[in-house]
């Protein structure tokens, strides 16, 4: 967002251009909003921070930079323009890569077919229910039976059991089995048939903490004996075990330990995983992915309808000549050899979250057959597995590589699920009121919050492993963070579809973005630019020979 704003300001210095995203101060955001409302600004570069909540009648057109990730998101953003009776809403997709031209055409197909994404509700999130119960107790109190009947009228809590409800009441009144000795966790008092809050400190702290939006903390990356390298999201670093390697700041690093929100590292000889930041982690929706696959299937049959598909036609014809274009009922797998090693490119078109879990799962299952170290990269279209020696892929296929059997346990073994659950639990603990973030001006640091929630997590895991908030943390990691249900469906599809295996002698147009994503974290910006320039020149020469 910042880079686009800077580039536009340099290109059109006489234009009044605003900037709007969640990290800006409130006054800066309000200035941009006011400029849109009164027409003082020619344009505003923004993130999804302007998707909802504010109407801007003067806006004529929305420019969607890059992939919208979903059909409903694109239509929602289109609705920010032409906001008035009888006016048309207009959106123009500006692809950031060639394949996003296919996404633009596919998004229009899905929108015209009204194939929109549904909203998957959280089922019985007890942390939110705990917070709501304390809020109701502060507002005059509640009777247990009446409150239970009321919450069962909602979709999320329609099937909440009596045991879960009784457990929650015990947890809020006494702290449960493990926290009963601490008065801070005795939030509710049963008095004259109702549950109320009598402690003024508990009441004050709860009012300060109401809300369910939790921002992800960043982890500082520092040499064990040396200086600071920067920071990565905790969601990424928690997937690694001590001894694992990852690429950051153009360097290959080995994780030594994580302590007090700091990852201590040392230089490593081998490459590893690529950090992923939240802004780039939103996956392609199932609806948009299906529409993209339909467009690619048509292209494989020589049908290129629309200006977008005509524009991307030379690239897809190159993909077909060097390898193949994925067809409906078919999954494409490319095996490429290079100086780096042996590459496996797989294209399920299931979104980056599923591909992240799938890459770890496949690497784990392949390494069980033969000890191998893998580096992987992912995007919305597929994944890359890179190893020095050839992976025993044919043997793995014979052993049912894509089976859904033991999926949950294999995911836990292939990723550091315990650390992921601990990270998720910190959010749950804050929403449920187990952790107090401090008063305005005297807030606790991320390290203090992390230390408190981690301690509570460890206590629950050791002394009360059946704790329902602990169970919720593990379930949400599998279902929300790793999209287990969608991963399960993807594995079933991979078993049912024809596996089209090709062995191109060079990286194909579909493989190139995955290669770039991996190199981006391995090399500095200058070296990456040089490497990409050489690769592009080579590919252009090879493409010219094809033409």
N, C-alpha and C positions, 0 to 999 in steps of 0.2 A: 504493500500500500504506500509506504514511504517512498520507495523507489519510483513507482509510477507517478506519484505526485511530483517528485523532483524532475523526472523526465518531461512531463507535460509542461511544467513551469519553465523549463529551459527551452522547449520547443515553441511555446506560446507565452512569452514573457509579458505580453500586454493583456493577457486574460486574467481576471480574478478567479483563482482556483482554490477551493477549500480542501481540507483534509479532515477525515473523521474515522477514528477507530477506538476501541475500548481502552487502550493504554494512554490516551490523551487525557489531560485534565478536563474537568467538567466545563469550565469556562470556554475552553477551546472547542469542545464539541458543540456547545450551545451557540457559539459564534458561527460555526458552519451550518447548523440547523437554521439559524435566523437568516443567514445569507441565502439559503435555498428558498425559504418561505417568501422572502420579499424580492427575490430575483436578483439580488446584488451580486451573486456568484455565477460565473459562467458554467462551472462544473464543480463537483465535489468528488474526490477520490475517497472511497470508503470500503470498509470490510462489511461483514454481515451486521455490523452495529446499526445500520439504518434499514434493515429488512423489515422491522416492525415498529409500531408505536407512534410514528410521526407522519403526518400527511403533508406532502409538498406539492401543491397544485401547479407551480410553475414548471415542474420537471417535464421535459418533452420526450426524453428517451433515456433508457438505461443501457449502459454498455457492460456486458458480462465478460470480464477478463478471465480467460481460461475456462476450465470445466465447471459447470454449475453443480456437478455431482448428483443432481436429482432433478426430476421434472417439476415437482411441486415447488422446489426452491427457485427454479428459474421463473415460473409463473408468478410466484410471490414477489420476486424482484421486479418483474415486468410491471406489476401493479403499482409500483412506486411512481410510475410515470402516467401522464394522462389522467390524473386523479380528479375526476369531475364528471358530472352528468353528461352523457353523450360523447365523451372523449375516448380516444383509443389509447390503450397502453402499448408501448413499443419497447422491445428489447432487441439489441444486436449483440450476437456472440462474437467475441474477439478471441480466436483460438491462440493459445500459447505454444501449441505444437501441432504438427500436421494431423495427427490422429484425432485431435479435438475438433477438426472439421467434420469428421464422421459423427462425433458426439452431438454437434450442433444439429446436423440433419436428423439424427436419431431422436433428439429431444423434441424437435418439431413433430416428428411422427407420433411420439408417445403423447404429446400434449393434444394433438388433434384427435387421437383415439381416447383421450381422457383416462389414460393409464397412469394414475398418480400414486405416489407412495402413501401407504398408511402409516399411522403412528403406533409403534409398538409400546404398549403401556408397561410400566413397572408393576409387577405382581407382588403385592404385599410387602412393600419396603418398610420394615419395622422402624428404621431410623426416622423416617418422615412421620410415621404414626406416633412415635414417642414424642417428637417435638409438638405435634398437633395436640396430643393429649395434655401436655403441660400448658400449652396456650389456652386450651379450653378450661383447664383447672384455674388458670389465672383470671379468666373472664367470668367468674361466678361459680365455677365448679361444674361437675357432671356426674350423673348417675351411670354406673358401669353398663347396665343392661341397655339403657336408652342410647348411650354413646356407641355401643357395639352395633345396635340395630341401625343407627344412622350411617356408620362407616361402611356397613355391608351393602348399602345402596349404591356405592361407587364401584366402578369397574375394577380398580386396583385391589380393593379389599372385600370384594364380594364373597370370596371363599376363605376369608381369614377364619381359622379354627378357634374353638373355645380354649384349647390348650395354648395357642399362640397369644390370645388375648389375656388369659390369666397370667402367662409368663411375663407379658409386658407390664401388667399392673404390679406384679411383684418386683420387677426390675425398677420401676419408677418410684415405688414406695420404700423399698429396702436396699436397692442396689444389686439385688440378685445374690447368688451364692458367693461370688468372689469380692464384691464391693460393699458388703453389708456393714463393714466396720468404719466406713467413711461417710460422715453426715452429708457431705456435698452431693451425694448420690441419692439421698432420701428426699426426692423432689416433691412427692405427693403425700398428702395426709388424708386418711379416710375419717370424715367427721359428719355425723348426723346424716348418714346415707349417701354422702357425696364425696368425691375426691377434689381436694382444693390444695392450693399452695399457701403455706403460712410463713415460710422463711423469707424475709425481705431480700436477703442476699441472693438466694436462689431465684427469686422473682426478677430482680434487677439483671442478673446475669442472663437469664433466659430471654428477656426482652431485647438485650443487646445482641443476641445470637440468632434471632429468628431469621429463617431463610434457608434455602437449599442449594444456592449457587456457590460452588466451591472451585476456586481457581487452582490449577495444578502448580505445584512447587517445582522450582528448578534446582538442580544439583550442581554445585561447583565442582569443576574438574581441576585437580591439582597434582603436580608431581609429588611423589612420596618424599623426595629430597629436591625441592626446587620450587619454581613459581607456579602461578595460576594460569590455566589455559583458557578458561571460559566456563560456560555452563551448558548443561543439556537438561532436557525434561526428565523428571524422576521416572515417568512411565517407561522411558527407554532404558535407563541405567539399571532399573530394578529387574530387568529381564536377564541380566548378566550375573554369572557366578564369579567369585575370585578366580583369576587365572584365565578368564575369557578375554578375548581381544576385541577392540572396536576402533573405528576410524574417526578421528576428530581433529579439527584444526590442521588438516593436512598431514597428520601423524598417525602411525599405528601404535596403539596403546594397550597395555595389559592392565586389567583391573586388579588392584591389590586388595582393597577393602572399601566399604562405605561406612562412614562414621560422621554423625552430626551434619547431615545434608551435604557432605563433601565426599566425592569419589577420588580416592588416592590411586595414582597410576604410575607406571613406568613405561619406558619405550619398549616396543615389541618388534620382533623381526617379521612376524606374519600378520596378514590382514585379518579383519574381522567384520562384525556387524556394522551397519550404517545407522547413525542416529536418526530418529524421526521426530519432528516437532509437531505439536498439535495442529497448527494451521494447515499442514499438509496431510493430515491423517484422516480426514473425512473420506469415507469410501464412496465409490460409485454405487448408486442404488440399484436394486435388482431390476426395477422397471427400465431405467436408462441403460443398464448393461444388456438387457434383453433386446432393446431397440437397436443398440450398437451392433449386436450379433446378427440381427436381421439385416441390417444394412451391409455388413461384411459378407453375409451369405449371398445377398443379391450381387455384390461386386464380384464374388467368386464365379458367378454365372454370367458375368459380363454386363450386368445392369448397373448403370451409374446415373441415377435420377437426381436432378437438382444441381445447382451450381457448386455446392460444397463437395459432392461426390465427384463431379467433373474435375474440380480443382485437385482433389487428392488422388485421382485416377492413376497418374504416372507412378506414384509411390506404391499404391496397392498392386499395380501390375508388376512392379519390381519385386514386391514381396512374393507374388505368385510365381515369378520366374526363378527366384533364388530359393524359395522354400514352398510355402503354400499360404492361402488365405483361409482362416478358420471358417468352417461350414457349420450349419445347424446340425446338431447330433454328432459333432466331431470336436475333439480337443487337439490342438496342435502342440507338438513337442519338438523343439529343435536342439540338436546336439552339435556344438561347435568347438573346435580345438583352436587354441591361440597360444601365444607365448606365456600367457598368465596361467594356463591350465586347461581343464575340461569344463565347458559350460553346458548346463542344461537349462533351456528356456521353456517354460510351460505357460500356456495362456488359457486359464479357465474363465477369465472375464467375470470374476466374482467380487471385485473390490479389494482395496489394499488391506483392510483388517483381516479378511479371510485369507488373503495371500500371505500375510505375515505369519499367521498360525499354521498355514499349510506348508510354507517354506521350512519352518522349524520342525514340523511333524515329519516331512519327507526327509530332511537332513538326519533326524534322529533315527528313523527307520532304515535308511540306507547305511548309516554308520554302525548299526547293529550287525549288519551282514559283513561289513569290512571296515576296520578302523580308518576313518577319514575325517579331515577337518574341512568344513564348508564355510564359505562366505556367501551370503545371499543378499539379494536386492529385490525390491517389490515395487509395483505400481498398481493402478486399477485394472490393468489388462492382464498382468501375469507376474511371474517371478523368475529369478535367475538363481541357480545353485552353481557355485564355482568351487572346484577341488583340483588339487595338483594331479592326483591320479584319477583315472576314469572310475566313475561310480558304478557299482554292480546293478545297473538299472534293470536289465533283462531278468536277472535273478529276483530282484525286488518285485517286479511285476508278476512273476510266477508265484511269489509268496504273498500275493494280494496286497500290493503297496498301498492301494487306495481304500483299504477296508475301513469300515466304521467301528469294527470291534475294538474294544479297549481304547476308544478315542479319548475319553476324559483322562485316563491314567497316562496315556502317551503324551497328551498335551502337557500334563503336569511334569512329566519327565523331560520333555523337550525344551520347556521354558521354566524359568524360576518362578513357578506359580505361587510359592509361599511369599516371596517378596512382592509380587503383584497384588496378592490378597492383602498384605500388610499396607501397601500404598492405598488400596481401595478402602481399607478399614479406617484410615485417617479421615477420609471424607465422611464415612458413616458415623464415626465417633463425634465429629464436629456437628453434624446434623442432629444426632441423637442427644447431644448435650453432655457427652462424656468428657469433652475437652473444651475448655473456655479459652477464647482467643485474646482476652484482655479488654480493657476499657479504651475508649478513644484517647489517643495520645500516649497510651501506656500499653499498647498491644504487645502480645508475645511474638517472639521471632519465629520464623518457620522452623528453626532448629528445636526450639522449646516445644512447639506443637507436635512436631514429628517425634520427639523423644517421649512425650506423654502418651501419645496414641500408640506408639510402638511398644511401650511398656505395658499398656492395657491389653494390647493384642497378645503379647507374649504371656501375660497372666491368664487371659482367657484360654489360650491354646494349651497351656500347661494344666490349669486347674479346672477349667470348665469348657472342654473341647466341643460340647454340644450347644454352646451359647448361640442363640439365634442370630445375633448381630455378626458373629463370626461366620456362621453359615451363610448369611447374606453376602458377606464380603467375597467368599469363595464363589458363590453362584454368580454374582455380578461380574467377576473377572472373566468367567467362562462365557457368559451370555452376552455381556455388553462390550467388554474389552476385546475378547477374542472371537466374538460372534459364533459361539459353538453351534447354534442351530443352523446358521447359514453355512458354516464349515461342514457340518454333517451332510447337509443337502448337496454341497459341492462335491464331497467325496462320493456320495451316491450317484451323482451325475457323471463323475469321472469313471465310475465302474460301468455305467450303462452306455456311455458314448464310445464311439470308435476313437482309438488313440492313433492319431496321424503323426508318425515319427519321420522327421527329415534330418538330413546331415549337411546343411549348407556349408560352403567353404569360407564363408565370410559372415559377419554380423548383418542381420536382416533389418529392414525398417521397424519391425515390431520389437526386435531385440535391442536396437540402439538406445532407446530411452532408458531401459533397465541398466545398460552398460554405463550410461552417463550418470545415472543416480548413484551407482556404486563408486565411480571415479571421483564424483564431486566431493565426497567425504575423505577420499584417499589422498587427493592432491590439493595443493594450494590453487587459488584462483588463476594465477598466471600459468602454472604448469598444466592445469586442467584445460585452459584455453588453447595452449599449444598442442596438447594431446588431441583434443577434439578437432582442431584444425587439420592435423595430420590424418586423423581418421576420416574426416569429411572429404578431404582431397582424394584419399584412396577410394572411398566409396563412390565419389562422383565419377572418377575415372572408370571404375567398374560398371557404374550405371550407364555411362556414355557408351561403353562397349555393348551393353545390352540393347541400347536404343539403335 
